[in-house]
Amino acid sequence: MHLSTPSNAGLSIRDLTISFPGPSGRLAVVNRISLAVEPREILGLVGESGSGKSLTATAVLRLIDPPGAIEDGAIMLDGRDIVGLDERAIRALRGGEVAMIWQDPMASLNPVRRIGDQIGEAVRLHWRRIGQGRCTKAKVRAMVLKSLETVNIPEASSRIDAYPHQLSGGLQQRVMIAMALVCRPTLLIADEPTTALDVTIQAQILELVRSLRDESGMSVLLITHDLGTVAETADRAAVMYAGEIVEVAPSAELFKNPAHPYTFGLIASTPRRSTARGTLRPIFGSVPEPGVVPQGCRFNTRCPKVMDVCRTVSPHVSAVAPGHTVRCHLHG
């Protein structure tokens, strides 16, 4: 059994392993993970820093640089295996059918180019797929302007010629979303899209992602360490720990009935309005480095419910409810 669901998914990752060289051979930083994103679905991929979330997203875009490598597995998008595509085909895919919103807009936007020119570059690159007739400056500018208006940037007709430093952090992130959506992707990957934004702007960005999903019908892989973001935005959630997917469930089910001790720990350590002072329960320790992953269950050194079998045998995947799967000996 895989920790994923639907067979009709727009994105289907099967047994993906990503490795890097280590002192005694290659280390599996992402270890045989499987997950799927249905058409029109928002799937939240959640876990602590170092769990392998962003690396998984980078693999979907085939942007893992040597000496890192996709060692095994398949990444299927609408029936095509991305892993097997040549460089020309994957370049046509990036920014077109698959687009990504990166964590830090200031690190992603070119500070010396106007935002309209940066978005327009993607339009020109993918014109054959999204445009009609000959590609002209006027057509490109009109499409860029429409994308800025779609993400609710005020006075878009004047801001199209602005430089990134002339915009607030929230507007910069909206520009990144406009750049990602201008070529009408079927899959949007959002990697911590609300990092470093204040709470009000975070809510606006997440609501924008939801509404754009509803309007365009695209699938969304939302990567975050914030369970609140998952609860508010995602239809389903996949919990990742130390390079493995440990639990997958509909979001409401995950918060109501967490099955893996790690998921329970994440929820218990998240502050809520109803949380009394001093009652937060932290997860002690930290995510292990790839070279020192413990034998058996990777969470056994931090798990409050650890058993002897957890220290020697890697757990299999079990179904605990319809659409709810977990990798844990407690449910074996």
C-alpha positions in Angstrom: 0.0 0.0 0.0 1.2 3.5 -0.8 0.7 6.6 1.3 -1.3 8.3 -1.4 -4.6 8.0 -3.0 -6.3 8.5 -6.3 -5.3 6.8 -9.5 -6.8 9.7 -11.6 -4.4 12.3 -10.0 -2.9 15.0 -12.2 0.4 14.5 -10.3 1.4 11.0 -9.0 4.7 10.4 -7.3 5.6 6.7 -6.9 8.5 5.4 -4.8 10.6 8.5 -5.3 14.1 8.3 -3.9 16.5 11.3 -4.0 20.0 10.8 -2.9 23.2 12.7 -2.2 26.8 11.4 -1.7 27.8 10.7 1.9 31.0 9.4 3.7 30.1 5.8 3.0 28.1 6.0 -0.2 24.9 7.7 -1.3 22.3 8.8 1.3 18.6 8.7 0.6 17.5 12.1 1.7 14.0 11.4 0.4 13.2 7.7 0.8 10.7 5.9 -1.5 7.9 8.4 -1.0 4.5 8.1 -2.8 1.8 10.8 -2.9 -0.8 12.1 -5.4 -2.5 15.3 -6.1 -6.0 15.1 -7.7 -7.2 17.5 -10.3 -8.5 20.7 -8.6 -7.2 19.5 -5.3 -5.0 21.4 -2.8 -2.7 18.9 -1.1 -0.8 20.2 1.9 2.7 18.7 2.4 3.6 19.4 6.0 6.6 18.7 8.3 9.5 20.3 10.1 12.4 21.9 8.3 14.7 19.2 7.0 12.0 16.7 6.3 12.5 16.8 2.6 9.4 18.8 1.5 11.1 21.4 -0.7 13.5 18.8 -2.1 10.4 16.8 -3.3 9.0 19.9 -5.0 12.4 20.6 -6.6 12.4 17.0 -8.0 9.0 17.6 -9.6 10.6 20.4 -11.6 13.7 18.4 -12.2 15.9 21.1 -10.6 18.0 18.9 -8.4 21.6 19.8 -9.2 24.5 17.2 -9.1 25.7 15.6 -7.0 22.1 15.2 -5.9 20.0 12.9 -8.1 16.7 11.2 -8.5 17.9 7.7 -7.8 14.6 5.8 -8.3 10.9 6.2 -8.7 8.5 7.9 -11.1 6.9 11.4 -11.2 3.8 11.2 -13.4 2.0 14.4 -14.6 -1.1 13.7 -16.7 0.3 10.3 -17.7 3.9 11.4 -18.6 6.9 10.5 -16.5 8.8 13.7 -15.8 11.9 11.8 -14.7 12.3 10.4 -18.2 11.9 13.7 -20.1 14.9 15.2 -22.0 16.1 18.7 -21.1 14.2 20.4 -23.9 10.9 18.8 -22.9 11.4 19.6 -19.2 12.2 23.3 -20.0 8.9 23.5 -21.9 7.1 22.0 -18.8 8.7 24.4 -16.2 6.7 27.6 -15.9 4.1 26.3 -18.3 2.2 23.2 -17.2 4.0 23.2 -13.8 4.7 26.4 -12.0 6.2 27.2 -8.6 5.9 30.0 -6.1 9.2 30.1 -4.2 9.6 31.0 -0.5 11.3 34.4 -0.7 10.1 36.7 -3.5 13.0 39.1 -3.0 15.4 36.3 -3.6 13.5 35.1 -6.7 12.7 38.4 -8.4 15.5 40.2 -10.4 16.0 43.5 -8.5 17.2 45.4 -11.7 14.3 44.4 -14.0 10.8 45.7 -14.0 8.2 43.2 -12.9 6.3 43.3 -16.2 9.4 42.3 -18.1 10.0 39.4 -15.7 6.5 38.0 -16.1 6.6 38.7 -19.8 9.7 36.5 -20.2 7.6 33.5 -19.1 4.8 34.5 -21.6 7.2 34.7 -24.5 8.8 31.4 -23.6 5.5 29.6 -23.5 3.7 31.6 -26.2 3.1 28.6 -28.5 1.1 26.9 -25.7 -0.9 29.9 -24.4 -1.0 32.6 -27.1 -2.8 33.1 -30.4 -1.2 34.3 -33.6 2.2 36.1 -33.6 3.8 37.0 -30.3 4.0 40.8 -30.1 5.0 43.2 -27.3 1.4 44.5 -27.1 0.0 41.0 -26.7 2.6 40.0 -24.1 2.0 43.2 -22.1 -1.8 42.7 -22.2 -1.4 39.2 -20.8 1.0 40.3 -18.1 -1.4 43.1 -17.1 -4.3 40.7 -16.9 -2.3 38.3 -14.7 -1.5 41.2 -12.3 -5.1 42.1 -12.1 -6.1 38.5 -11.5 -4.0 38.4 -8.3 -5.6 41.7 -7.2 -2.6 44.0 -7.4 -4.0 47.6 -7.1 -3.2 50.0 -9.9 -1.7 47.2 -12.0 -1.4 49.3 -15.1 1.2 51.5 -13.3 2.8 48.9 -11.2 3.6 46.7 -14.2 6.6 49.0 -14.8 7.7 49.0 -11.1 10.9 47.4 -9.8 10.6 44.8 -7.0 12.0 47.1 -4.3 9.1 49.5 -5.0 6.6 47.0 -3.8 5.7 45.7 -0.3 6.4 42.1 0.6 2.7 41.2 0.1 2.7 42.7 -3.4 6.0 41.0 -4.3 4.4 37.7 -3.4 1.4 38.5 -5.5 3.8 39.2 -8.4 5.3 35.8 -7.9 1.8 34.2 -8.0 1.0 36.2 -11.2 4.2 35.0 -12.8 3.4 31.4 -11.8 -0.2 31.6 -13.2 0.3 33.6 -16.3 0.9 30.5 -18.4 -2.1 28.7 -17.0 -0.4 25.7 -15.3 -2.2 22.5 -14.5 -0.1 22.1 -11.4 1.0 24.9 -9.0 3.6 24.2 -6.4 3.6 26.7 -3.6 6.7 26.4 -1.3 6.0 28.2 2.0 4.2 31.0 0.1 3.4 33.1 3.2 6.9 33.0 4.8 7.9 36.4 6.3 4.5 38.0 5.7 2.3 39.4 8.5 -0.8 37.5 9.5 -3.2 39.6 7.5 -1.3 39.3 4.3 -0.8 35.6 4.9 -4.6 35.1 5.0 -5.0 37.2 1.8 -2.4 35.1 -0.1 -3.9 31.8 1.0 -7.4 33.0 0.1 -6.1 34.1 -3.3 -4.6 30.6 -3.9 -7.9 29.0 -3.0 -9.9 31.3 -5.3 -7.6 30.9 -8.2 -7.7 27.1 -7.8 -11.5 27.3 -7.9 -11.5 29.5 -11.0 -8.8 27.8 -13.1 -9.2 24.1 -12.0 -5.5 23.7 -11.4 -4.0 21.3 -8.8 -2.0 22.8 -6.0 0.9 21.2 -3.9 1.1 23.5 -0.9 4.4 23.0 1.1 4.4 24.3 4.6 5.5 23.7 8.2 2.4 25.5 9.5 -0.5 23.3 10.4 -2.8 26.3 10.5 -2.1 26.9 6.8 -3.0 23.3 6.1 -6.2 23.5 8.1 -7.4 26.6 6.4 -6.4 25.8 2.8 -5.7 22.2 2.0 -8.3 19.5 1.0 -5.9 16.7 2.1 -2.7 16.6 4.0 0.5 14.5 3.7 2.8 14.6 6.8 6.5 14.1 6.0 9.3 13.2 8.5 13.0 12.6 7.8 12.5 12.0 4.1 9.4 9.7 4.4 5.6 10.3 4.2 4.2 9.0 7.5 0.5 9.9 7.2 -2.0 11.0 4.6 -5.6 12.0 5.2 -8.3 14.5 4.4 -7.4 17.6 6.3 -10.5 17.5 8.6 -9.8 13.8 9.4 -6.1 14.5 10.1 -6.9 17.1 12.7 -9.8 15.2 14.3 -8.1 11.7 14.4 -4.3 12.0 13.9 -2.9 8.4 13.7 0.9 8.9 13.8 2.6 10.1 17.0 4.5 12.7 14.9 1.3 14.2 13.5 -0.2 14.2 17.0 3.0 16.0 18.3 2.8 18.6 15.5 -0.8 19.3 16.4 -0.2 19.4 20.2 2.7 21.8 19.8 0.7 24.3 17.7 -0.8 27.2 19.6 -4.6 27.7 19.3 -7.0 30.2 20.8 -8.3 27.5 23.2 -4.8 26.5 24.4 -4.3 27.4 28.0 -1.1 29.0 29.1 1.7 26.5 29.6 -0.1 23.6 28.0 1.8 23.4 24.7 3.6 20.0 24.3 6.8 20.3 22.2 8.3 17.5 20.2 11.7 17.0 21.9 14.8 16.6 19.7 15.1 17.4 16.0 14.8 15.8 12.6 17.8 13.5 12.1 20.5 14.2 9.5 20.4 11.9 6.5 23.6 10.1 7.5 22.4 9.4 11.1 18.8 8.2 10.4 17.9 5.6 13.1 17.2 2.0 12.2 13.6 1.0 12.1 11.0 3.8 12.3 12.8 7.1 11.7 10.8 8.8 14.4 11.7 6.3 17.2 14.3 8.5 18.9 11.6 11.2 19.5 8.4 9.1 19.8 6.6 9.0 23.2 5.0 5.7 22.2 8.1 3.9 21.0 8.2 0.1 21.2 11.0 -2.4 20.8 9.9 -3.2 17.2 10.1 0.4 16.3 13.9 0.4 16.9 14.6 -2.5 14.4 11.8 -2.8 11.9 10.7 -0.1 9.4 6.8 0.1 9.6 4.5 -0.7 6.7 1.7 1.5 5.6 -1.8 0.8 7.1 -5.2 2.1 6.3 -7.0 3.4 9.5 -10.0 4.9 7.7 -11.2 5.6 4.1 -8.5 7.8 2.5 -6.5 7.8 5.7 -3.2 5.9 5.7 -0.3 5.9 8.2 3.2 4.4 8.5 3.4 3.3 12.1 3.7 0.0 14.1 0.8 1.2 16.3 -1.5 0.5 13.4 0.2 -2.4 11.8 
